[in-house]
Each structure stands twice: as C-alpha cells, then as structure tokens.
Amino acid sequence: MKLYSVVTDRKANFEEGSYTCYLFSKGEDKICKKCGEECAEMIIAAKNNNKEELKNEVADLLYHITVLCAEKGLDFCDVEAELAARSEKIGNLKQMKVTDRNT
C-alpha cells in the first residue's frame, strides 16, 4: 500500500510541516484520539446520506488508522493478509444473541 510506505517514511525521516510527522511527534494518544474523532465523523457522514462527505471521512479514517499501524509497528500488509484470510471463510456467520431488553 503506497500510503503505508509514505507514512512509514515520514516516521523514519522527519519532515518539517508534515502533518504525519506532527502526529508521530505527539505520540500514540494523539493518534488514537484522531482515529476516534474520524470514526465518529464517518458515522455522522453515513447517517447524513452524503456520499461525498462519507468518501472524505472514510479516507480520513483510513489515513489515521494507517498512521496508528505504523506507530505500533503493524505492517499494513499483515492487515491486508488478515482480511484476505477472512474472505476465504464461508459460513462464518455468528449467531445473533437475543437480548431481553425488559430486564
């Protein structure tokens, strides 16, 4: 993934004025906070039924998740491999729990 390569390069080679470098300088808490904010914004965009807004918010979230992966040393290829492995599973539908909301 090209984005992951750019992000890991920014982590290794600080570049003045780079937002990615700024996030790495602030650390894990800031990166996780941004992931949470972007996730909430993506949910709101989805609820607003605005595809353009949703596209932008999904892109923001994926970017921040990529930064988090790089911060934690998780190669994005490993995430892609996990998704590929999961796509091979058939009949993996989990049984939904029935919850008694009256108790």
Secondary structure, 3 states (H helix, E strand, C coil): CHHHHHHHHHHHCCCCCCHHHHHHHHCHHHHHHHHHHHHHHHHHHHHCCCHHHHHHHHHHHHHHHHHHHHHHCCCHHHHHHHHHHHHCCCCCCCCCCCCCCCC
